Each structure stands twice: as C-alpha cells, then as structure tokens.
Amino acid sequence: MDVIFETTKGRHFTIEVGYFDTVLEMKEKIQKYEGIPISRQTLVFNGQIMLDDRDTEFYTVLHRSRIQLHIQPPPPPTPQDHQSASVAVASAATKALVKIEESSSSSSSSTSKIQLLIKMPQSKKQFSVGSMELSDSVGRLKERIHEVEQGIPISRFAIIFSGNELVDNNRTLNDCGIVDLSELNVMIKPPNFPPPVTTTSSGGGGSTGSGAVGSPNKRLKLMVLPKCGTQKIQVEVNPLDNVGELKKELQKLNQRVQFHLPSDGYFFIYKQSVMDEDRSFRSQDVRQGDTIEIFNGSITGGS
C-alpha cells in the first residue's frame, strides 16, 4: 500500500509500505529513498508518536494514510570540526577572539530567565512554564512539565519545537534555539505495555511469570488482541496445548466478557506470522505475556 509522509516544512512524498511493516521498517525505507537517517526521524500518526516495534496494523495505517515526519536537527559539530573550520578561515588570534566572544555570550545567556508556552494537542491543554534559564537542560524542562502533569511519567513526554523532537535530555534550551516566550508542543508517547483487560478463562490458575515457556504444568498467560478491539484480553492456556484450543477458551470468555469475536471464522497472528493451529504454543515459541492477534477469515494450505 502507498503511504504519504508529510514533513513540517510542507514537503510530502509517497513510499510503498507492507501491510505488516513495523515502524522501524518504514523508517528504513525513508532513509533508503529520502536519505534521512533513522536516528533523526520521528513519525506521528493521528497525534500519536509511533514506536519502532509497533506495526501498521497496530496504528491502523491504511492505503493513502498520511503520516507526519518530524526531522530532528543534526547533532552539533564536535570540537574537532570547529577546529578544522577555524584553521581554514582564520588565524590563531582570530580563533582565540571567537572563543572569548562565545564564552561571554554563553555566560550572559545562562542567567536569562525565560517563560515558555506549553501546548498539549492530545488533551488540548496549554499552560506556561516560567523562571526557566537558557542554560537549563531539556530534561529539566520535562521535570517542570511533570510538575503540572503529574499523572504522566516523564519518560512518555516528547517535546516538539520547530517541528523537531528534543530527544537529548542533556542539551540546553539555548542549544535548541529556544528563546523567551517560545511555544512548544508536548506529545504523550504510548506506554510500552498498554493496560490489559484483566479477565481470565475458567481453566487453571497458574501464577504470572516472564520469559520463555518453562514447565509443561505451568500455564501461559497470553494477551489476545481482537481485530476491532483497543484493549487486550488475557487468556490462560497450557503451553503443550495446540493453538486451536485458544478458540475454545475465547468462546468461553465471550460468554462472560463482551468483546468482538468474528462469527465468520478467524485465525491467529503471532509476531507477524500466521499460527499453525495444529501445533502447540511451545513449539511456536510463544512466551509468557506475549500478544496474539485475531484476524478475520481463514487460511488454506498450499501445495
């Protein structure tokens, strides 16, 4: 399918994306065809920053969808770069003068108090953060924002300024080009593990674990994501059971918990691969806490 990418400067381009491509694979294609390094790319779709390990199905990216591409500025030049440039254009005396001027400018900037306007498009909130200094770091700014939005972890804040995400928490506001009364957008990144619906099937009562499948008697707690659902359903199964047994567990759960279960047939996707319902969970390397997705339709065998 063709997906349209739009930059903050109004430029747009189209790239062919697979239906199960991850966000990282999309970034790799952008780097290949547009020459933009992956480390400088931030993709935003429907007001949500896209995580590298999620795929197009998770974000419901369709044919001709439009994704915003925020391009971070290149890293600041190293001291070696500064020195090479100075040798080419100035004498030793000129270089010394430039260093003195830069030091003086930095010293005066560090004592300047500024006020910043913070906008949060997802919640439509806006507020100001005052008494900041240009020498303060991006990390310090996130701490000040967290004082207002205490219910959101600092790690989920993504600060956007001039179309670029400020990803280096150690950079100063002055380094980022921020001045008094600058406007910054704050996006909330999705959590790494969305809160599941804590419902379980009637069979078994093993304890929750992590890592690889262990003893055959230890039941697996899996998360099942319905095709049209936004919350995951927790189901317990035996690791030595065939995957087909999962349908029986879901039918039991569907009588107790209302969620969408296709009536015309469905199959399971695990790590972007179709699961063999005649093989066990253990043989397909399904692990504790893993997510299995439901897709409408049926799979027929080939020659």
C-alpha positions as CSV (number, residue, x, y, z in Angstrom):
1,M,0.0,0.0,0.0
2,D,1.1,3.6,-0.6
3,V,1.6,5.8,2.5
4,I,2.1,9.6,2.3
5,F,4.7,11.1,4.5
6,E,4.5,14.9,5.3
7,T,7.3,17.0,6.7
8,T,6.8,20.0,8.9
9,K,8.1,22.2,6.1
10,G,5.2,21.2,3.8
11,R,7.1,18.7,1.7
12,H,5.5,15.3,1.1
13,F,6.4,12.1,-0.6
14,T,4.9,8.6,-1.0
15,I,6.5,5.3,-0.2
16,E,5.2,1.8,-0.7
17,V,4.7,0.1,2.8
18,G,3.8,-3.5,3.6
19,Y,0.6,-4.3,5.5
20,F,2.6,-5.7,8.4
21,D,5.7,-3.5,8.2
22,T,6.9,-2.2,11.6
23,V,7.6,1.5,12.2
24,L,11.3,0.8,12.1
25,E,11.0,-0.8,8.7
26,M,9.1,2.3,7.5
27,K,12.0,4.5,8.8
28,E,14.5,2.3,7.0
29,K,12.6,2.9,3.7
30,I,12.6,6.6,4.3
31,Q,16.3,6.5,4.9
32,K,16.9,4.5,1.7
33,Y,14.8,6.6,-0.6
34,E,15.0,10.1,1.0
35,G,18.4,9.9,2.7
36,I,17.1,10.9,6.1
37,P,18.9,9.0,8.9
38,I,16.7,6.8,11.1
39,S,18.0,8.4,14.2
40,R,16.6,11.8,13.1
41,Q,13.1,10.5,12.3
42,T,10.0,10.8,14.5
43,L,6.8,9.6,12.9
44,V,3.4,10.9,14.2
45,F,0.1,9.4,13.2
46,N,-3.3,10.7,14.5
47,G,-1.5,12.7,17.1
48,Q,0.4,9.7,18.4
49,I,4.2,9.1,18.3
50,M,4.8,5.8,16.6
51,L,7.0,3.3,18.4
52,D,9.6,1.4,16.3
53,D,8.5,-2.1,17.4
54,R,4.8,-1.5,16.5
55,D,3.4,-2.2,13.0
56,T,1.0,-0.7,10.6
57,E,-1.8,-2.9,11.8
58,F,-1.4,-1.6,15.4
59,Y,-1.8,2.0,14.3
60,T,-4.5,1.2,11.6
61,V,-2.4,2.7,8.8
62,L,-4.2,2.2,5.5
63,H,-3.6,2.8,1.8
64,R,-3.0,6.6,1.3
65,S,-2.8,7.3,5.0
66,R,-0.8,10.5,5.9
67,I,1.9,10.3,8.5
68,Q,3.8,13.3,9.8
69,L,7.5,13.1,9.6
70,H,9.4,15.2,12.2
71,I,13.1,15.5,11.3
72,Q,15.4,16.2,14.2
73,P,18.3,18.6,13.6
74,P,21.7,17.1,13.0
75,P,24.0,16.7,16.1
76,P,26.1,19.8,17.0
77,P,29.6,19.7,15.4
78,T,32.4,18.3,17.5
79,P,35.2,20.4,18.9
80,Q,37.4,18.8,16.1
81,D,35.0,20.1,13.5
82,H,35.2,23.6,15.0
83,Q,39.0,23.5,15.0
84,S,39.2,22.3,11.4
85,A,36.9,25.1,10.2
86,S,38.8,27.7,12.1
87,V,42.1,26.7,10.7
88,A,40.7,27.1,7.2
89,V,39.3,30.6,7.7
90,A,41.1,32.4,10.5
91,S,44.4,32.9,12.2
92,A,45.2,31.7,15.7
93,A,44.5,35.2,17.0
94,T,41.0,35.3,15.4
95,K,40.2,31.8,16.8
96,A,41.1,33.0,20.3
97,L,38.8,36.0,19.9
98,V,35.9,33.9,18.7
99,K,36.2,31.6,21.7
100,I,36.2,34.6,24.1
101,E,33.1,36.0,22.5
102,E,31.3,32.6,22.6
103,S,32.2,32.2,26.2
104,S,30.9,35.7,27.0
105,S,27.6,35.1,25.2
106,S,27.1,31.7,26.9
107,S,27.7,33.3,30.3
108,S,25.2,36.0,29.8
109,S,22.6,33.7,28.3
110,S,22.8,31.3,31.3
111,T,21.5,34.0,33.7
112,S,18.5,35.0,31.5
113,K,15.1,34.0,32.9
114,I,12.6,33.0,30.3
115,Q,8.9,31.9,30.1
116,L,7.7,29.1,27.8
117,L,4.2,28.3,26.4
118,I,3.4,24.6,26.6
119,K,0.7,23.1,24.4
120,M,-0.6,19.6,24.6
121,P,-2.6,18.9,21.4
122,Q,-3.9,15.5,22.5
123,S,-5.6,16.9,25.7
124,K,-6.0,20.4,24.2
125,K,-4.3,21.8,27.4
126,Q,-1.9,24.7,27.4
127,F,0.0,26.4,30.2
128,S,3.1,28.4,30.8
129,V,6.4,27.4,32.5
130,G,8.3,30.3,34.0
131,S,11.6,31.0,35.7
132,M,13.5,28.8,33.2
133,E,17.1,29.6,32.2
134,L,18.6,29.2,28.8
135,S,21.3,27.0,30.4
136,D,18.6,24.6,31.8
137,S,18.5,21.2,30.1
138,V,15.7,19.6,28.1
139,G,15.5,17.1,31.0
140,R,14.9,19.9,33.4
141,L,12.1,21.2,31.2
142,K,10.4,17.8,31.3
143,E,10.6,17.9,35.1
144,R,8.9,21.3,35.1
145,I,6.1,20.0,32.8
146,H,5.8,16.9,35.0
147,E,5.0,19.2,38.0
148,V,1.8,20.2,36.1
149,E,1.1,16.8,34.5
150,Q,2.0,14.6,37.5
151,G,-0.1,11.7,36.3
152,I,2.1,11.1,33.3
153,P,5.6,9.6,33.6
154,I,8.4,11.9,32.3
155,S,9.6,9.1,30.0
156,R,6.4,9.5,28.0
157,F,6.9,13.2,27.2
158,A,8.0,14.1,23.7
159,I,8.7,17.8,23.3
160,I,8.4,19.2,19.8
161,F,10.0,22.5,18.9
162,S,10.1,23.9,15.3
163,G,8.9,20.6,14.0
164,N,11.7,18.6,15.7
165,E,11.6,16.4,18.8
166,L,14.0,17.4,21.5
167,V,15.4,13.9,22.3
168,D,18.7,14.7,24.0
169,N,17.8,15.4,27.7
170,N,21.3,16.9,28.3
171,R,21.1,19.6,25.6
172,T,20.4,23.1,26.9
173,L,17.4,25.2,25.8
174,N,19.9,27.7,24.3
175,D,21.4,24.9,22.2
176,C,17.9,24.0,20.9
177,G,17.3,27.6,19.8
178,I,14.6,28.2,22.4
179,V,14.1,31.8,23.5
180,D,11.7,33.7,25.8
181,L,8.0,33.1,25.0
182,S,8.8,30.1,22.7
183,E,5.9,27.8,22.0
184,L,6.5,24.0,22.5
185,N,4.1,21.1,21.7
186,V,4.2,18.2,24.1
187,M,3.1,14.8,22.8
188,I,2.4,11.9,25.1
189,K,4.1,8.7,23.9
190,P,2.0,5.5,24.4
191,P,3.2,3.2,27.2
192,N,5.3,0.2,26.2
193,F,2.8,-2.2,27.6
194,P,-0.9,-1.0,27.3
195,P,-3.0,-1.9,30.3
196,P,-4.9,-5.1,29.6
197,V,-8.4,-6.2,30.4
198,T,-7.7,-8.5,33.4
199,T,-10.2,-11.3,32.6
200,T,-9.1,-14.9,32.6
201,S,-10.7,-18.1,31.4
202,S,-12.1,-20.6,33.8
203,G,-9.3,-23.2,33.3
204,G,-6.2,-23.3,35.5
205,G,-4.8,-20.8,37.9
206,G,-1.1,-20.6,37.4
207,S,0.9,-17.6,38.5
208,T,2.1,-15.0,36.2
209,G,5.7,-15.3,35.1
210,S,8.1,-14.0,32.5
211,G,10.5,-15.3,29.9
212,A,10.4,-18.5,28.0
213,V,7.9,-21.3,28.4
214,G,9.0,-23.4,31.3
215,S,7.4,-26.5,32.9
216,P,4.5,-28.1,30.9
217,N,2.4,-27.8,34.0
218,K,2.9,-24.0,34.2
219,R,0.1,-22.3,32.4
220,L,0.7,-19.5,29.9
221,K,-0.9,-16.1,30.4
222,L,-1.3,-14.6,27.0
223,M,-2.8,-11.4,25.7
224,V,-5.3,-11.6,22.8
225,L,-6.0,-8.5,20.7
226,P,-9.4,-8.7,18.9
227,K,-9.4,-7.3,15.3
228,C,-11.7,-4.4,16.1
229,G,-10.7,-4.0,19.7
230,T,-8.5,-1.5,21.5
231,Q,-7.9,-3.5,24.7
232,K,-6.3,-6.8,25.1
233,I,-8.0,-9.9,26.6
234,Q,-6.0,-12.0,29.0
235,V,-6.3,-15.8,28.5
236,E,-4.6,-18.7,30.2
237,V,-3.6,-21.8,28.2
238,N,-1.4,-24.9,28.6
239,P,1.9,-24.5,26.7
240,L,1.5,-28.0,25.3
241,D,-2.0,-27.4,24.0
242,N,-2.5,-26.9,20.3
243,V,-3.2,-23.3,19.3
244,G,-6.7,-24.4,18.2
245,E,-7.5,-24.8,21.9
246,L,-7.3,-21.0,22.2
247,K,-10.5,-20.7,20.2
248,K,-12.4,-22.8,22.8
249,E,-11.0,-20.6,25.6
250,L,-12.1,-17.4,23.7
251,Q,-15.6,-18.8,23.2
252,K,-15.9,-19.4,26.9
253,L,-14.7,-15.9,27.7
254,N,-17.0,-14.4,25.2
255,Q,-20.0,-15.7,27.2
256,R,-18.7,-13.7,30.2
257,V,-16.9,-10.7,28.8
258,Q,-18.3,-8.7,25.8
259,F,-15.6,-8.4,23.1
260,H,-15.7,-8.7,19.3
261,L,-15.1,-12.3,18.1
262,P,-15.6,-12.8,14.3
263,S,-18.5,-15.2,13.6
264,D,-17.4,-16.0,10.0
265,G,-14.1,-17.6,11.0
266,Y,-10.7,-16.2,12.1
267,F,-7.1,-17.1,12.5
268,F,-4.2,-16.0,14.8
269,I,-1.2,-13.9,14.1
270,Y,1.9,-14.1,16.3
271,K,4.9,-11.9,15.6
272,Q,3.6,-11.1,12.1
273,S,3.3,-14.8,11.2
274,V,0.2,-17.0,10.9
275,M,0.0,-19.5,13.7
276,D,-0.4,-23.3,12.9
277,E,-3.5,-24.3,15.0
278,D,-2.4,-28.0,14.9
279,R,0.9,-27.2,16.7
280,S,1.4,-26.4,20.3
281,F,2.2,-23.0,21.8
282,R,5.5,-24.3,23.0
283,S,6.6,-25.5,19.5
284,Q,5.8,-22.0,18.1
285,D,8.0,-20.3,20.9
286,V,5.0,-18.5,22.5
287,R,6.2,-17.0,25.7
288,Q,4.6,-15.8,29.0
289,G,2.8,-12.5,28.5
290,D,3.1,-12.5,24.7
291,T,0.4,-10.9,22.5
292,I,-1.6,-12.9,19.8
293,E,-3.8,-11.0,17.3
294,I,-7.1,-12.1,15.8
295,F,-7.7,-11.7,12.0
296,N,-10.9,-12.3,10.1
297,G,-11.0,-15.0,7.5
298,S,-9.4,-18.4,7.1
299,I,-6.1,-19.8,6.0
300,T,-5.9,-22.6,3.4
301,G,-2.9,-24.8,2.9
302,G,-0.8,-24.6,-0.3
303,S,1.0,-27.3,-2.3
